[in-house]
Amino acid sequence: MTYKIIKGSKMKKLLIFILAIIILLGACSPKNIPEDVAPAPSSDYSEIEEITPAYSSEESEEAAPPTPTNVSADSNTTKPTNTPVPQENTDAPSDYPPEGYGPENFPDNINPLTGLSVENPELLDQRPISVKMPLFPRSVRPQWGLSQAALVYEYYHNGGITRFNVIFYGREAEQLAPIRSARFSDENFIRMYKATLTFGGTYEDVSEHFFNSSFASQLLYTVTSDPCPPREGYPVCRYDPDNMNHLMGNTKLLSEYFTAQGLDNIRQDLDGMFFQVNPPQNAETGTQLRIRYTDANFHLWDYHSDIEEYVRYQENETTSEESYSILTDNNNNIPISADNVVVLIVPHKKLESDHEAYYLQLSGSGDAYAFRDGKMYLVQWNRPTLDSVLYLTFPNGDLFPFRPGNTWFEVIGINSDIIEQDVGLKIRAYIP
C-alpha cells in the first residue's frame, strides 16, 4: 500500500515546513508550479480478469452548478445547532443480545446487513435491491430513498465525481431517485450481495460485459420515458421527461418485476457481517471524517451524540475552502445519517477504454478505518471470494463488530493522503 498517513502530532511541524517551502518557491520561481499528481499503483493485479472495453458512448455528465449555501462550516466546524433529527427509530432494542448477531446463523427476522429486526420478515425473503444514484449535478440533491438503504457504497466514478451504489434490504422505499448509470465496479456489489441492479444507461462496453455475465438476469437497464409514478410492470419512471437525471423507482415494484421476469428472487446467503451494541475498546476518537476528491466534490461525516449517528454534510459550492449543506432525503426531509461509516482503501485498476474507466479491486483484503459511536478503529476489510459479503476484522484477525444499523462505505484509492486528527480523519482522495 502506498497511501500516506500523517499523524496529528506532526501536523504543526508539517504545516510550518510546507509554509517555508511555499515561501522559498515563491521567491525563486513563481510560475509553472506543477499540480500534485498521485502516482499510478505499481502493484501487479494480474489475478483480476482483464477487461478490454470497446468504444462506446453514454449520456453526457452535466456540470455541477453551485447552489445557495444552507449551512456553512469552516475547518473547525463540528455541527450546526439546527440539525434536524431523524424521526424513525432504527436503534437496536434494549434486549439486544450482548454476544450480538452474526457472522452466520442470523434469526429469520434479523437483517444480516444491518443486524436489526425487520417489521416484515418477508422483505428478507428476496434479493437485495441495488440502485445507482448520482451526487452531481448538485440539482439532483436531495435524493429520494437514501435513508431507507441498508448499505451505501460511495466510490469514484469519473470526471472528478463520485456516485452511490445504494443497497436496499429489509426496508421499502416507495420512491428512490434519481437513478443513473452503471460502471464496471458495480459488479462487485452485484456478486457480493447477490443483488439485482437497476441503472439508467451506461457505456456500451459496460453493458456488453454485464449482459454477457452470469448475473445478466439480475439487471434492469432502463432509459424509460414512462411518466411517474412507477406502477406494476413498469417499476421505473421518468419524473422530468427532459432531464437525464430524473429516473425514479420503487423497491417493492422492482422486486416484483424481477420475480415476474423469472429470476430466483428468494432469500440469499448474506452471512459475513458481525454486529454488537457495545463498541470495542482501545479506540481513537472518531467524531469527524472529511473526504475531498476535488474542489467541487468533498463531504463531511459528523457524529451527533444525541442520536448516536454520523450525519452527512455535502459541499454546496466549488471552493478550496469548506462550505457544507446537510444532505437530506427528499422522501421524508430527514438528514442522511449512518450508524457506521467505513473507509475502504482499495486499489483502482485503470482500464483501457475511450472513456475514463476504473475497476475497484475489492477482493482479498486491505486496510480500512471504521467509525462507530464516535470512535475510530484501524481495521482490515475482507472479501475472500467473489461471492463473499464484505466484513471487517481487527489486525489480529478477530471480527470487528458493526454497530447495529446502516453502514456507509467510503471507497478511496491507495494513493490517498490520510491525515489523522484529534477528532478523526481528513482525507485527500487520489485516483487511482
N, C-alpha and C positions, 0 to 999 in steps of 0.2 A: 504494500500500500504506500502511496506517495502523498496522501493528504497531510497537511501541516496542522499541528495542534500548538496553539500559543497559550501558555499558561497565564492566568490572570495576574499572578505576582510579577510577571515580566512585562506587563503592558506599559507601565510608565517608562521603563528604560527603553522599550521598543519605540514608543512614541517620540521620546527625546532623540533617539538615534535617527528615526525617519525624518524628523524636523531638520536635524543637522544636514542630512543628505540632501533634502529639498533645497535648503539654503545654498549649499555648495553647487548643486546642479544649476540653480537659478543664476548664480554668479558666473558660472563657466559656460553654460550652453543652454540658453532659454528656449531654443527651438528644437523641433523634431524629437521630442522625448517620446519613445515608443510606449504604447499601452502595454499593461501587464497581460501577457497571454500565457495561459496554462499549457504545459507540455502535454502531448498525447501520451496515453498509457503505453508503457514499454513491455507489459506482460504479454505472454502468448496465450490467447484464449481459443486455441485450436480445437478444444473439445466441444465448442459450440458450433453447430451446423452452420456453414457459410450460406448466407442468403445473398444472391446477386440480383438486385431489383432491376427491372427494365424501366424504360422511360414511361412516366405517367403524369397525370395532372389531377389536381383536386381543386375544389372551390377555394379561392384565394383567401388568406387570412386578412382580416380587417385590422387596421391600425387601432391602437388603444388610445382614444381621446381622453383628455383629463376630464374629471367630473368634479363638482363642488365638494369642498372639504367638509366632512361631517364631524370628524374627531381628529384633532392634531396631536402629535406626540413627538417630543424631542428625544434625543438619545438617552435621556434618563427617565423617560416616562414609564410608569408601571401600568396604570389603567385609569381611564376616566371614571369619575364618580357616578355618572348617569348610565352606566352599562345596564341594559335590560337583562333580566334573569330568565332562563328557560322555565316554562310553565309546567312541562311534563316531567314527572319524577321518574328518572331511569336509574336511580341509585340501587345498589344491592340491598336486599332486605336485611333486617336486624338479625334474622336467624340464618344468615348465610353460613354454611359450614366453615369452620376455621381452617380445615385442610384444603378448602377450595374445590374447584371443579377442573377436570382435565388432567393430563392432555388427552385422555381417552375415557371411554365409558361414561359419556355425558348422559344424564337422565333425559327422557324423551322431551321434556318441556324446557330444557336448558339449551339456549343458543350456543353452539360451540364456537361462534365467532365473537360473542360478547360476554359469555359466562352468566347471562341473566335469563330468568324465566320469561317466557312469552305468554301473552294473554291467550293467543290462539295457537296451540302447538301444531295445527295443520299447516301453518305457514313455514314450518321446518320440514314438511314432507314434500319438498320441491327443491329445485336447484337455486342457488343464489342468483340474483339478477345483477349483472354488471352493466353500467351505462357510462359512456364517455361524456364529460361535461367540461365546458370551457371556463377560463378565468378572464380571458380577453376576447374582444374588446371590453372595456370597463362597462359598456352599456348592457352587458349580459348579467351584471350583478344587480340585485341579489338573485341567485339561482333558486330554483324550486326543488325541494326534496332533500337537500344535503343533511338536514338534521335528523332524517329518518334512517340514514345509512348506518350499517354495522361497521363497515371499514371504508376508508378512502385512501387511495394512493395518489400522491401528487408527484409528478415527475416531469423532467424537461421534454418538451415536445419538439419545437423548432422555432427559429426566429426570435429567440430570447424569451419565449413564453413557456409556461407550464400548464398542464391540464390535469384533470382529476379522472381517475378510474374509480367510480363510485359503486360500492357493492352493497346491495340491499338484501337483507335476510332476517326474517323474524318480525319485521315491521313493514307495513304497506305505505306507499306514497301515492296518493291519488293524482298528484301532479309532480312530475320530475322533468326539469328542463333547465337550460337548453341542452339538447343532445347534439354532439358534434362528432368529429371524425376519429377513426381509429389509427393506431400505429402498430408497427411490428411488436413493440414491447408489451402490448396488451395481451399477447399470447401467454405471458407469464401468469396473469391473473385468471384467464380462462381455465388453464390447466390446474393451477394451484387450488382453485375453489370449485372446480367442475361447473363453472358458471356459464350462463348464457351471456352474450354480449350484444347490446343494442348500440348502434352507432349511425351517425348521419354523414355518409360519404367517407371516402379515403382515397389514397393514391392507387393506381392500377396495380402496382407491384404488391402492395399490401393486400389488396382484395384477392389477387391471384393466389398468393401464398395462403391466405386464410381459407378460401373456399376450396382449396385442394388439400386441406389438412384433415386430421381425424376429428376435429371439433367443428367442422363446417355446419353440422345440423344445429349447433348452439349459437348461430349468428343470425342477427337481424340487421341487414344493411338497408337503410331507408333514406330516401331524399323526397319523401312524400309531399304532396301539396294538399292532402286532405285537410279540411278545416277542423278546428278543435270544437268540442273536447274529444279525447280518444273514445273509442267505442268497440264493442265486440267485433273481433276480426280485423280491426284497424287500431292497434294499440298505440300507434304513434300518429300525431297530427302536427300541422304547422299553424301556429297561432299568429304569425305575421307572414303572409304569402310572399312578401318582397325581401325577407331577411333570412340569410343562410343560418343564422344562429338561433332560430326560433322554432325548433322541433321540440315537441312535448310528448311524454309518455305517461303510463300508469302501470305500476308494478303488478297489480292483480291481472290486468288485461294482457300484459306482456307474458306473464307466466301461463295464462290460459292459451295464448297464441302459440307458444312453443309446444304445449301439450297437443293442441289441435294439429300441429304440423308433424306429429309422430315422434317427437323427442321423448326419451325416457325421463320425464320430468319428475323424478322421485327424490327422496332424501338421499344425500350423498355422504360419503365418508369424509368428514371435515375435522377429524381428530388432529391435534397438534398443539393448540394453544392451551395455556395454563392460567387459571385465574384465582386470585386470593384477595380478600378485602384489605388485610393489613399489609402495608408496604414493607419491603425488605429493609434491613438495617444497613449501616455503612454506606449511606448515600451522600452525594453532594447536593447543595442547594440547586433546585431546578424550577424556578418560578417564571423564567422567561427564555424563549427561544426565538432568535431573529435569523431569518434566512434571506439573503439578497442574491438574485440572479443577475439583474441589470438595474440601471437607474429607473426603468419602467416596471420592474417586477420584483417586489420584496414584500415580506409579511412578518408578522409577529404573533407568537402564541404567548399569552399572559395568564398566569394561574390566578384564579379567583377563589380565595379560601372560603368565601361564603357559600359557593355552590360546589366547591371541591372539583372544579373542572378548569381546563385551559380554554380560553376564549380566543377566537381567531380575529386578528386585525389585518386588513389588507391595505396596501398603498393606494392612495387616491389621486396621485399626480406623479408625473415623471420628474424625479429630482434625486440629487445625491444626498439630500437631507432625508429626514424621516417624517412622513405625514401619513396618517392612517385613518381609515374608517372601520367600524366593526362590520364584519361580514355576517349577514343575516340570511334567513330562509324566507323566501317570498311566500311560502305556504302559511307560515304562522308568525312571521316577523320576530322570531327569537334569534339571538346570536348563535352562530355556529360555534360549538364547543366540543371538547373531546376529553374523555377520561384518561386516555393515554395518547401521547404524541411520541413517535419513534422516528429517529433519524437513521436511515439506512445508507451506509456508504457502499456504493455499488459501481463496479466498472461499467462504463458505457462503451459499447463497440460501435465505431462508425462504419456504416455500411456503404458499399459502392452504389451510388444512385445519383440521378439527376436532381433529386431534391434532398434537403438536409434530413438524414435518417440515422438514428442510433438504435441499438438494441441493448436493453438492460440485461447485464449478465447476472441475473438474480437467481443463481443456482449455486449449490455448495454452501458456503458460509462467508461471513465478513463482519467487519466491525459495525457497531451501532451505538446510539445513545437512546435510552428510554427515559421518558418523563412521565411521572405519575405522582399525584398527591403533593405537588410542589417540590419533588425530589428528582434528582438526575442520577442515572446509573450508566456506566460503560459496560456494554453487553456485546454479545455476538448474535447476529441473525443467522438462521439455519433453514435451508431448504434442501435436504439430502437427495430428493428425487424430483422430477418434474411435476409429479402429482402430489407432492407434499405441501401441506399448509405451512406457511412460514411461521416459525416460532423463535423465541429468544432464549438464550442461556447466559449465565454468568461466565466469566473467563475460565472458571474451573469445571465447566460443563453442566452445572446444576441448572434446572429450568428456572427462568425468570418469570415471576407471576405478573400478568397484566392485571390492572385494576378492572373489576367487572364493569363493563360498559363499552362504549365505542372507541375506536382507535383510528387515528390519522397517521399514515406513514409518509414521511418526507424523504424522497429519494434524491441523493446528491452524488456527484461524481467523486472519484478517488483523488482528484487533484484539487479538491476544495480546501479553502483555508477555514480552520475551525478555531475560534478564539474562545477560550474558557474564561468566563467572567464570574463575578461573585454571585450573580443571580441565575446563571445558566450558560448558554452558548450564544455566540454571534458567528454566523457562517456566511462566507462568501463562496457561493457555489460556482465551480468551474466545470464546464463540459468540454470534452469527455472526462 
